Amino acid sequence: MDGKILKYLFLALASLVVLYPLSVWYGRAGADLAFDETLSISLFPAIGLAAFSVMWLHVVGGALRVWLSKYFDFQKFVNVSSIAVFFLIILHPLLLFIGIGFRNIGLIFEINEPIYIWLAIIAWFILVGYDIAKRFKKRDFFVRHWEAVKLISTIGFFLTLFHSLGVGSDLQAGPLRYVWFFYGTTAAIAATYTYGIKRLLK
């Protein structure tokens, strides 16, 4: 297949992966959006959906990295989109805190199952830590343990998956719940190949 065609197909798929969840969210919440004190609490679910969708592209694309890299610069795509993910995962809880008020953060544990909030907290530190670690990737310690670092970041992705399925307002019913199950299943297959089967085949 022509490299340009495959590149555009991948970019089209990537756009669909991110934009479809956002379109479902907008169909539910768009009519209620207002530029007032409720805006941040209305927007924060969309930020989470977008961040997770891009991370799914990283996990699944990582399993296909060798093949994809023959046709376009997949690593450049990961580098650029990782910057977006970093800001999205910072913004996601920040908008929630602004919406409910920083003094009321404890309410999050009262209105949701605490286990899902703790999963989100652990995942947040893992994913932010991974982005920080990338700045030191060439240091001897990280050179020797980079595969382990990537594996830990992938665990953070799956913790985010369970968190979103547990408390995500757009994921408790409707089409996105099935899309998220698909994302989770395909990501599990991709991760199993990347960190298990692929190593055995070397």
Contact map, one row per residue, 1 for C-alpha under 8 A:
1110110000000000000000000000000000000000000000000000000000000000000000000000000000000000000000000000000000000000000000000000000000000000000000000000000000000000000000000000000000000000000000000000000000
1111110000000000000000000000000000000000000000000000000000000000000000100000000000000000000000000000000000000000000000000000000000000000000000000000000000000000000000000000000000000000000000000000000000
1111111000000000000000000000000000000000000000000000000000000000000001110000000000000000000000000000000000000000000000000000000000000000000000000000000000000000000000000000000000000000000000000000000000
0111111100000000000000000000000000000000000000000000000000000000000000110000000000000000000000000000000000000000000000000000000000000000000000000000000000000000000000000000000000000000000000000000000000
1111111110000000000000000000000000000000000000000000000000000000000000000000000000000000000000000000000000000000000000000000000000000000000000000000000000000000000000000000000000000000000000000000000000
1111111111000000000000000000000000000000000000000000000000000000000000100000000000000000000000000000000000000000000000000000000000000000000000000000000000000000000000000000000000000000000000000000000000
0011111111100000000000000000000000000000000000000000000000000000000000110000000000000000000000000000000000000000000000000000000000000000000000000000000000000000000000000000000000000000000000000000000000
0001111111110000000000000000000000000000000000000000000000000000000000000000000000000000000000000000000000000000000000000000000000000000000000000000000000000000000000000000000000000000000000000000000000
0000111111111000000000000000000000000000000000000000000000000000000000000000000000000000000000000000000000000000000000000000000000000000000000000000000000000000000000000000000000000000000000000000000000
0000011111111100000000000000000000000000000000000000000000000000000000000000000000000000000000000000000000000000000000000000000000000000000000000000000000000000000000000000000000000000000000000000000000
0000001111111110000000000000000000000000000000000000000000000000000000000000000000000000000000000000000000000000000000000000000000000000000000000000000000000000000000000000000000000000000000000000000000
0000000111111111000000000000000000000000000000000000000000000000000000000000000000000000000000000000000000000000000000000000000000000000000000000000000000000000000000000000000000000000000000000000000000
0000000011111111100000000000000000000000000000000000000000000000000000000000000000000000000000000000000000000000000000000000000000000000000000000000000000000000000000000000000000000000000000000000000000
0000000001111111110000000000000000000000000000000000010010000000000000000000000000000000000000000000000000000000000000000000000000000000000000000000000000000000000000000000000000000000000000000000000000
0000000000111111111000000000000000000000000000000000000000000000000000000000000000000000000000000000000000000000000000000000000000000000000000000000000000000000000000000000000000000000000000000000000000
0000000000011111111100000000000000000000000000000000000000000000000000000000000000000000000000000000000000000000000000000000000000000000000000000000000000000000000000000000000000000000000000000000000000
0000000000001111111110000000000000000000000000000000110000000000000000000000000000000000000000000000000000000000000000000000000000000000000000000000000000000000000000000000000000000000000000000000000000
0000000000000111111111000000000000000000000000001100110000000000000000000000000000000000000000000000000000000000000000000000000000000000000000000000000000000000000000000000000000000000000000000000000000
0000000000000011111111100000000000000000000000000100000000000000000000000000000000000000000000000000000000000000000000000000000000000000000000000000000000000000000000000000000000000000000000000000000000
0000000000000001111111110000000000000000000000000000000000000000000000000000000000000000000000000000000000000000000000000000000000000000000000000000000000000000000000000000000000000000000000000000000000
0000000000000000111111111000000000000000000000001100000000000000000000000000000000000000000000000000000000000000000000000000000000000000000000000000000000000000000000000000000100000000000000000000000000
0000000000000000011111111100000000000000000001001100000000000000000000000000000000000000000000000000000000000000000000000000000000000000000000000000000000000000000000000000000000000000000000000000000000
0000000000000000001111111110000000000000000000000000000000000000000000000000000000000000000000000000000000000000000000000000000000000000000000000000000000000000000000000000000000000000000000000000000000
0000000000000000000111111111000000000000000000000000000000000000000000000000000000000000000000000000000000000000000000000000000000000000000000000000000000000000000000000100000100000000000000000000000000
0000000000000000000011111111110000000000000011000000000000000000000000000000000000000000000000000000000000000000000000000000000000000000000000000000000000000000000000000100000000000000000000000000000000
0000000000000000000001111111111000000000000000000000000000000000000000000000000000000000000000000000000000000000000000000000000000000000000000000000000000000000000000000000000000000000000000000000000000
0000000000000000000000111111111000000000000000000000000000000000000000000000000000000000000000000000000000000000000000000000000000000000000000000000000000000000000000000000000000000000000000000000000000
0000000000000000000000011111111000000000000000000000000000000000000000000000000000000000000000000000000000000000000000000000000000000000000000000000000000000000000000000000000000000000000000000000000000
0000000000000000000000001111111110000000010000000000000000000000000000000000000000000000000000000000000000000000000000000000000000000000000000000000000000000000000000000000000000000000000000000000000000
0000000000000000000000001111111110000000000000000000000000000000000000000000000000000000000000000000000000000000000000000000000000000000000000000000000000000000000000000000000000000000000000000000000000
0000000000000000000000000111111110000000000000000000000000000000000000000000000000000000000000000000000000000000000000000000000000000000000000000000000000000000000000000000000000000000000000000000000000
0000000000000000000000000000111111000000000000000000000000000000000000000000000000000000000000000000000000000000000000000000000000000000000000000000000000000000000000000000000000000000000000000000000000
0000000000000000000000000000111111100110010000000000000000000000000000000000000000000000000000000000000000000000000000000000000000000000000000000000000000000000000000000000000000000000000000000000000000
0000000000000000000000000000000111110110000000000000000000000000000000000000000000000000000000000000000000000000000000000000000000000000000000000000000000000000000000000000000000000000000000000000000000
0000000000000000000000000000000011111110000000000000000000000000000000000000000000000000000000000000000000000000000000000000000000000000000000000000000000000000000000000000000000000000000000000000000000
0000000000000000000000000000000001111110000000000000000000000000000000000000000000000000000000000000000000000000000000000000000000000000000000000000000000000000000000000000000000000000000000000000000000
0000000000000000000000000000000000111111000000000000000000000000000000000000000000000000000000000010000000000000000000000000000000000000000000000000000000000000000000000000000000000000000000000000000000
0000000000000000000000000000000011111111110000000000000000000000000000000000000000000000000000000010000000000000000000000000000000000000000000000000000000000000000000000000000000000000000000000000000000
0000000000000000000000000000000011111111111000000000000000000000000000000000000000000000000000000010000000000000000000000000000000000000000000000000000000000000000000000000000000000000000000000000000000
0000000000000000000000000000000000001111111100000000000000000000000000000000000000000000000000110110000000000000000000000000000000000000000000000000000000000000000000000000000000000000000000000000000000
0000000000000000000000000000000000000111111110000000000000000000000000000000000000000000000000110111000000000000000000000000000000000000000000000000000000000000000000000000000000000000000000000000000000
0000000000000000000000000000100010000111111110000000000000000000000000000000000000000000000000000000000000000000000000000000000000000000000000000000000000000000000000000000000000000000000000000000000000
0000000000000000000000000000000000000011111111100000000000000000000000000000000000000000000000100000000000000000000000000000000000000000000000000000000000000000000000000000000000000000000000000000000000
0000000000000000000000000000000000000001111111110000000000000000000000000000000000000000001110110000000000000000000000000000000000000000000000000000000000000000000000000000000000000000000000000000000000
0000000000000000000000001000000000000000111111111000000000000000000000000000000000000000000100000000000000000000000000000000000000000000000000000000000000000000000000011100000000000000000000000000000000
0000000000000000000001001000000000000000001111111100000000000000000000000000000000000000000000000000000000000000000000000000000000000000000000000000000000000000000000000000000000000000000000000000000000
0000000000000000000000000000000000000000001111111110000000000000000000000000000000000001101100000000000000000000000000000000000000000000000000000000000000000000000000000000000000000000000000000000000000
0000000000000000000000000000000000000000000111111111000000000000000000000000000000000001100100000000000000000000000000000000000000000000000000000000000000000000000000000000000000000000000000000000000000
0000000000000000010011000000000000000000000011111111100000000000000000000000000000000000000000000000000000000000000000000000000000000000000000000000000000000000000000000000000000000000000000000000000000
0000000000000000011011000000000000000000000001111111110000000000000000000000000000000001000000000000000000000000000000000000000000000000000000000000000000000000000000000000000000000000000000000000000000
0000000000000000000000000000000000000000000000111111111000000000000000000000000000011001100000000000000000000000000000000000000000000000000000000000000000000000000000000000000000000000000000000000000000
0000000000000000000000000000000000000000000000011111111100000000000000000000000000000000000000000000000000000000000000000000000000000000000000000000000000001001100000000000000000000000000000000000000000
0000000000000000110000000000000000000000000000001111111110000000000000000000000000000000000000000000000000000000000000000000000000000000000000000000000000000000000000000000000000000000000000000000000000
0000000000000100110000000000000000000000000000000111111111000000000000000000000010001000000000000000000000000000000000000000000000000000000000000000000000000000000000000000000000000000000000000000000000
0000000000000000000000000000000000000000000000000011111111100000000000000000000000001000000000000000000000000000000000000000000000000000000000000000000000001000000000000000000000000000000000000000000000
0000000000000000000000000000000000000000000000000001111111110000000000000000000000000000000000000000000000000000000000000000000000000000000000000000000000001000000000000000000000000010001000000000000000
0000000000000100000000000000000000000000000000000000111111111000000000000000000000000000000000000000000000000000000000000000000000000000000000000000000000000000000000000000000000000000000000000000000000
0000000000000000000000000000000000000000000000000000011111111100000000000000010000000000000000000000000000000000000000000000000000000000000000000000000000000000000000000000000000000000000000000000000000
0000000000000000000000000000000000000000000000000000001111111110000000000000000000000000000000000000000000000000000000000000000000000000000000000000000001000000000000000000000000000000001001100000000000
0000000000000000000000000000000000000000000000000000000111111111000000000000000000000000000000000000000000000000000000000000000000000000000000000000000000000000000000000000000000000000011001100000000000
0000000000000000000000000000000000000000000000000000000011111111100100000000000000000000000000000000000000000000000000000000000000000000000000000000000000000000000000000000000000000000000000000000000000
0000000000000000000000000000000000000000000000000000000001111111100000000000000000000000000000000000000000000000000000000000000000000000000000000000000000000000000000000000000000000000000001000100000000
0000000000000000000000000000000000000000000000000000000000111111110000000000000000000000000000000000000000000000000000000000000000000000000000000000000000000000000000000000000000000000000001101100000000
0000000000000000000000000000000000000000000000000000000000011111111100000000000000000000000000000000000000000000000000000000000000000000000000000000000000000000000000000000000000000000000000000000000000
0000000000000000000000000000000000000000000000000000000000001111111110000100000000000000000000000000000000000000000000000000000000000000000000000000000000000000000000000000000000000000000000000000000000
0000000000000000000000000000000000000000000000000000000000000011111111000000000000000000000000000000000000000000000000000000000000000000000000000000000000000000000000000000000000000000000000000000000000
0000000000000000000000000000000000000000000000000000000000000001111111100000000000000000000000000000000000000000000000000000000000000000000000000000000000000000000000000000000000000000000000000000000000
0000000000000000000000000000000000000000000000000000000000001001111111111100000000000000000000000000000000000000000000000000000000000000000000000000000000000000000000000000000000000000000000000000000000
0000000000000000000000000000000000000000000000000000000000000000111111111110000000000000000000000000000000000000000000000000000000000000000000000000000000000000000000000000000000000000000000000000000000
0010000000000000000000000000000000000000000000000000000000000000011111111000000000000000000000000000000000000000000000000000000000000000000000000000000000000000000000000000000000000000000000000000000000
0111011000000000000000000000000000000000000000000000000000000000001111111000000000000000000000000000000000000000000000000000000000000000000000000000000000000000000000000000000000000000000000000000000000
0011001000000000000000000000000000000000000000000000000000000000000111111100000000000000000000000000000000000000000000000000000000000000000000000000000000000000000000000000000000000000000000000000000000
0000000000000000000000000000000000000000000000000000000000000000000111111111100000000000000000000000000000000000000000000000000000000000000000000000000000000000000000000000000000000000000000000000000000
0000000000000000000000000000000000000000000000000000000000000000100110011111110000000000000000000000000000000000000000000000000000000000000000000000000000000000000000000000000000000000000000000000000000
0000000000000000000000000000000000000000000000000000000000000000000010001111111000000000000000000000000000000000000000000000000000000000000000000000000000000000000000000000000000000000000000000000000000
0000000000000000000000000000000000000000000000000000000000000000000000001111111100000000000000000000000000000000000000000000000000000000000000000000000000000000000000000000000000000000000000000000000000
0000000000000000000000000000000000000000000000000000000000000000000000001111111110000000000000000000000000000000000000000000000000000000000000000000000000000000000000000000000000000000000000000000000000
0000000000000000000000000000000000000000000000000000000001000000000000000111111111000000000000000000000000000000000000000000000000000000000000000000000000000000000000000000000000000000000000000000000000
0000000000000000000000000000000000000000000000000000000000000000000000000011111111100000000000000000000000000000000000000000000000000000000000000000000000000000000000000000000000000000000000000000000000
0000000000000000000000000000000000000000000000000000000000000000000000000001111111110000000000000000000000000000000000000000000000000000000000000000000000000000000000000000000000000000000000000000000000
0000000000000000000000000000000000000000000000000000010000000000000000000000111111111000000000000000000000000000000000000000000000000000000000000000000000000000000000000000000000000000000000000000000000
0000000000000000000000000000000000000000000000000000000000000000000000000000011111111100000000000000000000000000000000000000000000000000000000000000000000000000000000000000000000000000000000000000000000
0000000000000000000000000000000000000000000000000000000000000000000000000000001111111110000000000000000000000000000000000000000000000000000000000000000000000000000000000000000000000000000000000000000000
0000000000000000000000000000000000000000000000000010000000000000000000000000000111111111000000000000000000000000000000000000000000000000000000000000000000000000000000000000000000000000000000000000000000
0000000000000000000000000000000000000000000000000010011000000000000000000000000011111111100000000000000000000000000000000000000000000000000000000000000000000000000000000000000000000000000000000000000000
0000000000000000000000000000000000000000000000000000000000000000000000000000000001111111110000000000000000000000000000000000000100100000000000000000000000000000000000000000000000000000000000000000000000
0000000000000000000000000000000000000000000000000000000000000000000000000000000000111111111000000000000000000000000000000000000000000000000000000000000000000000000000000000000000000000000000000000000000
0000000000000000000000000000000000000000000000110110000000000000000000000000000000011111111100000000000000000000000000000000000000000000000000000000000000000000000000000000000000000000000000000000000000
0000000000000000000000000000000000000000000000110010000000000000000000000000000000001111111110000000000000000000000000000001000100000000000000000000000000000000000000000000000000000000000000000000000000
0000000000000000000000000000000000000000000000000000000000000000000000000000000000000111111111000000000000000000000000000000000000000000000000000000000000000000000000000000000000000000000000000000000000
0000000000000000000000000000000000000000000100100000000000000000000000000000000000000011111111100000000000000000000000000000000000000000000000000000000000000000000000000000000000000000000000000000000000
0000000000000000000000000000000000000000000110110000000000000000000000000000000000000001111111110000000000000000000000000000000000000000000000000000000000000000000000000000000000000000000000000000000000
0000000000000000000000000000000000000000000100000000000000000000000000000000000000000000111111111000000000000000000000000000000000000000000000000000000000000000000000000000000000000000000000000000000000
0000000000000000000000000000000000000000000000000000000000000000000000000000000000000000011111111100000000000000000000000000000000000000000000000000000000000000000000000000000000000000000000000000000000
0000000000000000000000000000000000000001101100000000000000000000000000000000000000000000001111111110000000000000000000000000000000000000000000000000000000000000000000000000000000000000000000000000000000
0000000000000000000000000000000000000001100100000000000000000000000000000000000000000000000111111111000000000000000000000000000000000000000000000000000000000000000000000000000000000000000000000000000000
0000000000000000000000000000000000000000000000000000000000000000000000000000000000000000000011111111110110000000000000000000000000000000000000000000000000000000000000000000000000000000000000000000000000
0000000000000000000000000000000000000001100000000000000000000000000000000000000000000000000001111111110000000000000000000000000000000000000000000000000000000000000000000000000000000000000000000000000000
0000000000000000000000000000000000001111100000000000000000000000000000000000000000000000000000111111100000000000000000000000000000000000000000000000000000000000000000000000000000000000000000000000000000
0000000000000000000000000000000000000000100000000000000000000000000000000000000000000000000000011111110110000000000000000000000000000000000000000000000000000000000000000000000000000000000000000000000000
0000000000000000000000000000000000000000000000000000000000000000000000000000000000000000000000001111111110000000000000000000000000000000000000000000000000000000000000000000000000000000000000000000000000
0000000000000000000000000000000000000000000000000000000000000000000000000000000000000000000000001101111110000000000000000000000000000000000000000000000000000000000000000000000000000000000000000000000000
0000000000000000000000000000000000000000000000000000000000000000000000000000000000000000000000000000111111000000000000000000000000000000000000000000000000000000000000000000000000000000000000000000000000
0000000000000000000000000000000000000000000000000000000000000000000000000000000000000000000000001001111111110000000000000000000000000000000000000000000000000000000000000000000000000000000000000000000000
0000000000000000000000000000000000000000000000000000000000000000000000000000000000000000000000001001111111110000000000000000000000000000000000000000000000000000000000000000000000000000000000000000000000
0000000000000000000000000000000000000000000000000000000000000000000000000000000000000000000000000000001111111100000000000000000000000000000000000000000000000000000000000000000000000000000000000000000000
0000000000000000000000000000000000000000000000000000000000000000000000000000000000000000000000000000000111111110000000000000000000000000000000000000000000000000000000000000000000000000000000000000000000
0000000000000000000000000000000000000000000000000000000000000000000000000000000000000000000000000000000111111111000010000000000000000000000000000000000000000000000000000000000000000000000000000000000000
0000000000000000000000000000000000000000000000000000000000000000000000000000000000000000000000000000000001111111110010000000000000000000000000000000000000000000000000000000000000000000000000000000000000
0000000000000000000000000000000000000000000000000000000000000000000000000000000000000000000000000000000001111111110000000000000000000000000000000000000000000000000000000000000000000000000000000000000000
0000000000000000000000000000000000000000000000000000000000000000000000000000000000000000000000000000000000111111100000000000000000000000000000000000000000000000000000000000000000000000000000000000000000
0000000000000000000000000000000000000000000000000000000000000000000000000000000000000000000000000000000000011111110110000000000000000000000000000000000000000000000000100000000000000000000000000000000000
0000000000000000000000000000000000000000000000000000000000000000000000000000000000000000000000000000000000001111111110000000000000000000000000000000000000000000000000100000000000000000000000000000000000
0000000000000000000000000000000000000000000000000000000000000000000000000000000000000000000000000000000000001101111111000000000000000000000000000000000000000000000000000000000000000000000000000000000000
0000000000000000000000000000000000000000000000000000000000000000000000000000000000000000000000000000000000000000111111100000000000000000000000000000000000000000000000000000000000000000000000000000000000
0000000000000000000000000000000000000000000000000000000000000000000000000000000000000000000000000000000000000001111111110000000000000000000000000000000000000000011101100000000000000000000000000000000000
0000000000000000000000000000000000000000000000000000000000000000000000000000000000000000000000000000000000011001111111111000000000000000000000000000000000000000001000000000000000000000000000000000000000
0000000000000000000000000000000000000000000000000000000000000000000000000000000000000000000000000000000000000000011111111100000000000000000000000000000000000000000000000000000000000000000000000000000000
0000000000000000000000000000000000000000000000000000000000000000000000000000000000000000000000000000000000000000001111111110000000000000000000000000000000000011011000000000000000000000000000000000000000
0000000000000000000000000000000000000000000000000000000000000000000000000000000000000000000000000000000000000000000111111111000000000000000000000000000000000011001000000000000000000000000000000000000000
0000000000000000000000000000000000000000000000000000000000000000000000000000000000000000000000000000000000000000000011111111100000000000000000000000000000000000000000000000000000000000000000000000000000
0000000000000000000000000000000000000000000000000000000000000000000000000000000000000000000000000000000000000000000001111111110000000000000000000000000000010010000000000000000000000000000000000000000000
0000000000000000000000000000000000000000000000000000000000000000000000000000000000000000000000000000000000000000000000111111111000000000000000000000000000111011000000000000000000000000000000000000000000
0000000000000000000000000000000000000000000000000000000000000000000000000000000000000000100000000000000000000000000000011111111100000000000000000000000000010000000000000000000000000000000000000000000000
0000000000000000000000000000000000000000000000000000000000000000000000000000000000000000000000000000000000000000000000001111111110000000000000000000000000000000000000000000000000000000000000000000000000
0000000000000000000000000000000000000000000000000000000000000000000000000000000000000000000000000000000000000000000000000111111111000000000000000000000110010000000000000000000000000000000000000000000000
0000000000000000000000000000000000000000000000000000000000000000000000000000000000000000000000000000000000000000000000000011111111100000000000000000000010011000000000000000000000000000000000000000000000
0000000000000000000000000000000000000000000000000000000000000000000000000000000000000100100000000000000000000000000000000001111111110000000000000000000000000000000000000000000000000000000000000000000000
0000000000000000000000000000000000000000000000000000000000000000000000000000000000000000000000000000000000000000000000000000111111111000000000000000000000000000000000000000000000000000000000000000000000
0000000000000000000000000000000000000000000000000000000000000000000000000000000000000000000000000000000000000000000000000000011111111100000000000000110010000000000000000000000000000000000000000000000000
0000000000000000000000000000000000000000000000000000000000000000000000000000000000000100000000000000000000000000000000000000001111111110000000000000000000000000000000000000000000000000000000000000000000
0000000000000000000000000000000000000000000000000000000000000000000000000000000000000000000000000000000000000000000000000000000111111111000000000000000000000000000000000000000000000000000000000000000000
0000000000000000000000000000000000000000000000000000000000000000000000000000000000000000000000000000000000000000000000000000000011111111100001000000000000000000000000000000000000000000000000000000000000
0000000000000000000000000000000000000000000000000000000000000000000000000000000000000000000000000000000000000000000000000000000001111111100000000000000000000000000000000000000000000000000000000000000000
0000000000000000000000000000000000000000000000000000000000000000000000000000000000000000000000000000000000000000000000000000000000111111100000000000000000000000000000000000000000000000000000000000000000
0000000000000000000000000000000000000000000000000000000000000000000000000000000000000000000000000000000000000000000000000000000000011111111001000000000000000000000000000000000000000000000000000000000000
0000000000000000000000000000000000000000000000000000000000000000000000000000000000000000000000000000000000000000000000000000000000001111111001100100000000000000000000000000000000000000000000000000000000
0000000000000000000000000000000000000000000000000000000000000000000000000000000000000000000000000000000000000000000000000000000000000001111101100000000000000000000000000000000000000000000000000000000000
0000000000000000000000000000000000000000000000000000000000000000000000000000000000000000000000000000000000000000000000000000000000000001111111100000000000000000000000000000000000000000000000000000000000
0000000000000000000000000000000000000000000000000000000000000000000000000000000000000000000000000000000000000000000000000000000000000000011111110000000000000000000000000000000000000000000000000000000000
0000000000000000000000000000000000000000000000000000000000000000000000000000000000000000000000000000000000000000000000000000000000000000001111111000000000000000000000000000000000000000000000000000000000
0000000000000000000000000000000000000000000000000000000000000000000000000000000000000000000000000000000000000000000000000000000000001001111111111100100000000000000000000000000000000000000000000000000000
0000000000000000000000000000000000000000000000000000000000000000000000000000000000000000000000000000000000000000000000000000000000000000111111111100000000000000000000000000000000000000000000000000000000
0000000000000000000000000000000000000000000000000000000000000000000000000000000000000000000000000000000000000000000000000000000000000000000111111100000000000000000000000000000000000000000000000000000000
0000000000000000000000000000000000000000000000000000000000000000000000000000000000000000000000000000000000000000000000000000000000000000000011111111100000000000000000000000000000000000000000000000000000
0000000000000000000000000000000000000000000000000000000000000000000000000000000000000000000000000000000000000000000000000000000000000000100001111111110000000000000000000000000000000000000000000000000000
0000000000000000000000000000000000000000000000000000000000000000000000000000000000000000000000000000000000000000000000000000000000000000000000001111111000000000000000000000000000000000000000000000000000
0000000000000000000000000000000000000000000000000000000000000000000000000000000000000000000000000000000000000000000000000000000000000000000000001111111100000000000000000000000000000000000000000000000000
0000000000000000000000000000000000000000000000000000000000000000000000000000000000000000000000000000000000000000000000000000000001000000000001001111111110000000000000000000000000000000000000000000000000
0000000000000000000000000000000000000000000000000000000000000000000000000000000000000000000000000000000000000000000000000000000001000000000000000111111111000000000000000000000000000000000000000000000000
0000000000000000000000000000000000000000000000000000000000000000000000000000000000000000000000000000000000000000000000000000000000000000000000000011111111100000000000000000000000000000000000000010000000
0000000000000000000000000000000000000000000000000000000000000000000000000000000000000000000000000000000000000000000000000000010000000000000000000001111111110000000000000000000000000000000000000000000000
0000000000000000000000000000000000000000000000000000000000000000000000000000000000000000000000000000000000000000000000000000011001000000000000000000111111111000000000000000000000000000000000000000000000
0000000000000000000000000000000000000000000000000000000000100000000000000000000000000000000000000000000000000000000000000000000000000000000000000000011111111100000000000000000000000000000000100000000000
0000000000000000000000000000000000000000000000000000000000000000000000000000000000000000000000000000000000000000000000000010000000000000000000000000001111111110000000000000000000000000000000000000000000
0000000000000000000000000000000000000000000000000000000000000000000000000000000000000000000000000000000000000000000000000111011000000000000000000000000111111111000000000000000000000000000000000000000000
0000000000000000000000000000000000000000000000000001001100000000000000000000000000000000000000000000000000000000000000000010001000000000000000000000000011111111100000000000000000000000000000000000000000
0000000000000000000000000000000000000000000000000000000000000000000000000000000000000000000000000000000000000000000000000000000000000000000000000000000001111111110000000000000000000001000000000000000000
0000000000000000000000000000000000000000000000000000000000000000000000000000000000000000000000000000000000000000000000110110000000000000000000000000000000111111111000000000000000000000000000000000000000
0000000000000000000000000000000000000000000000000001000000000000000000000000000000000000000000000000000000000000000000110010000000000000000000000000000000011111111100000000000000000000000000000000000000
0000000000000000000000000000000000000000000000000001000000000000000000000000000000000000000000000000000000000000000000000000000000000000000000000000000000001111111110000000000000010001000000000000000000
0000000000000000000000000000000000000000000000000000000000000000000000000000000000000000000000000000000000000000000100100000000000000000000000000000000000000111111111000000000000000000000000000000000000
0000000000000000000000000000000000000000000000000000000000000000000000000000000000000000000000000000000000000000000110110000000000000000000000000000000000000011111111110000000000000000000000000000000000
0000000000000000000000000000000000000000000000000000000000000000000000000000000000000000000000000000000000000000000100000000000000000000000000000000000000000001111111110010000000000000000000000000000000
0000000000000000000000000000000000000000000000000000000000000000000000000000000000000000000000000000000000000000000000000000000000000000000000000000000000000000111111110011000010010000000000000000000000
0000000000000000000000000000000000000000000000000000000000000000000000000000000000000000000000000000000000000000000100000000000000000000000000000000000000000000011111110001000000000000000000000000000000
0000000000000000000000000000000000000000000000000000000000000000000000000000000000000000000000000000000000000001100100000000000000000000000000000000000000000000001111111011000000000000000000000000000000
0000000000000000000000000000000000000000000010000000000000000000000000000000000000000000000000000000000000000000000000000000000000000000000000000000000000000000001111111111000000000000000000000000000000
0000000000000000000000000000000000000000000010000000000000000000000000000000000000000000000000000000000000000000000000000000000000000000000000000000000000000000000000111111000000000000000000000000000000
0000000000000000000000011000000000000000000010000000000000000000000000000000000000000000000000000000000000000000000000000000000000000000000000000000000000000000000000011111110110000000000000000000000000
0000000000000000000000000000000000000000000000000000000000000000000000000000000000000000000000000000000000000000000000000000000000000000000000000000000000000000000110111111110110010000000000000000000000
0000000000000000000000000000000000000000000000000000000000000000000000000000000000000000000000000000000000000000000000000000000000000000000000000000000000000000000011111111110010000000000000000000000000
0000000000000000000000000000000000000000000000000000000000000000000000000000000000000000000000000000000000000000000000000000000000000000000000000000000000000000000000000111111110000000000000000000000000
0000000000000000000000000000000000000000000000000000000000000000000000000000000000000000000000000000000000000000000000000000000000000000000000000000000000000000000000000111111111000000000000000000000000
0000000000000000000000000000000000000000000000000000000000000000000000000000000000000000000000000000000000000000000000000000000000000000000000000000000000000000000000000000111111100000000000000000000000
0000000000000000000010010000000000000000000000000000000000000000000000000000000000000000000000000000000000000000000000000000000000000000000000000000000000000000000000000110111111110000000000000000000000
0000000000000000000000000000000000000000000000000000000000000000000000000000000000000000000000000000000000000000000000000000000000000000000000000000000000000000000010000111111111111000000000000000000000
0000000000000000000000000000000000000000000000000000000000000000000000000000000000000000000000000000000000000000000000000000000000000000000000000000000000000000000000000000011111111100000000000000000000
0000000000000000000000000000000000000000000000000000000000000000000000000000000000000000000000000000000000000000000000000000000000000000000000000000000000000000000000000000001111111110000000000000000000
0000000000000000000000000000000000000000000000000000000000000000000000000000000000000000000000000000000000000000000000000000000000000000000000000000000000000000100010000010000111111111000000000000000000
0000000000000000000000000000000000000000000000000000000000000000000000000000000000000000000000000000000000000000000000000000000000000000000000000000000000000000000000000000000011111111100000000000000000
0000000000000000000000000000000000000000000000000000000000000000000000000000000000000000000000000000000000000000000000000000000000000000000000000000000000000000000000000000000001111111110000000000000000
0000000000000000000000000000000000000000000000000000000100000000000000000000000000000000000000000000000000000000000000000000000000000000000000000000000000000000000000000000000000111111111000000000000000
0000000000000000000000000000000000000000000000000000000000000000000000000000000000000000000000000000000000000000000000000000000000000000000000000000000000000100100000000000000000011111111100000000000000
0000000000000000000000000000000000000000000000000000000000000000000000000000000000000000000000000000000000000000000000000000000000000000000000000000000000000000000000000000000000001111111110000000000000
0000000000000000000000000000000000000000000000000000000000010000000000000000000000000000000000000000000000000000000000000000000000000000000000000000000000000000000000000000000000000111111111000000000000
0000000000000000000000000000000000000000000000000000000100110000000000000000000000000000000000000000000000000000000000000000000000000000000000000000000000000000000000000000000000000011111111100000000000
0000000000000000000000000000000000000000000000000000000000000000000000000000000000000000000000000000000000000000000000000000000000000000000000000000000000000000000000000000000000000001111111110000000000
0000000000000000000000000000000000000000000000000000000000000000000000000000000000000000000000000000000000000000000000000000000000000000000000000000000000000000000000000000000000000000111111111000000000
0000000000000000000000000000000000000000000000000000000000110110000000000000000000000000000000000000000000000000000000000000000000000000000000000000000000000000000000000000000000000000011111111100000000
0000000000000000000000000000000000000000000000000000000000110010000000000000000000000000000000000000000000000000000000000000000000000000000000000000000001000000000000000000000000000000001111111111000000
0000000000000000000000000000000000000000000000000000000000000000000000000000000000000000000000000000000000000000000000000000000000000000000000000000000000000000000000000000000000000000000111111111100000
0000000000000000000000000000000000000000000000000000000000000010000000000000000000000000000000000000000000000000000000000000000000000000000000000000000000000000000000000000000000000000000011111111110000
0000000000000000000000000000000000000000000000000000000000000110000000000000000000000000000000000000000000000000000000000000000000000000000000000000000000000000000000000000000000000000000001111111111000
0000000000000000000000000000000000000000000000000000000000000000000000000000000000000000000000000000000000000000000000000000000000000000000000000000001000000000000000000000000000000000000000111111111000
0000000000000000000000000000000000000000000000000000000000000000000000000000000000000000000000000000000000000000000000000000000000000000000000000000000000000000000000000000000000000000000000111111111100
0000000000000000000000000000000000000000000000000000000000000000000000000000000000000000000000000000000000000000000000000000000000000000000000000000000000000000000000000000000000000000000000011111111110
0000000000000000000000000000000000000000000000000000000000000000000000000000000000000000000000000000000000000000000000000000000000000000000000000000000000000000000000000000000000000000000000001111111111
0000000000000000000000000000000000000000000000000000000000000000000000000000000000000000000000000000000000000000000000000000000000000000000000000000000000000000000000000000000000000000000000000111111111
0000000000000000000000000000000000000000000000000000000000000000000000000000000000000000000000000000000000000000000000000000000000000000000000000000000000000000000000000000000000000000000000000001111111
0000000000000000000000000000000000000000000000000000000000000000000000000000000000000000000000000000000000000000000000000000000000000000000000000000000000000000000000000000000000000000000000000000111111
0000000000000000000000000000000000000000000000000000000000000000000000000000000000000000000000000000000000000000000000000000000000000000000000000000000000000000000000000000000000000000000000000000011111
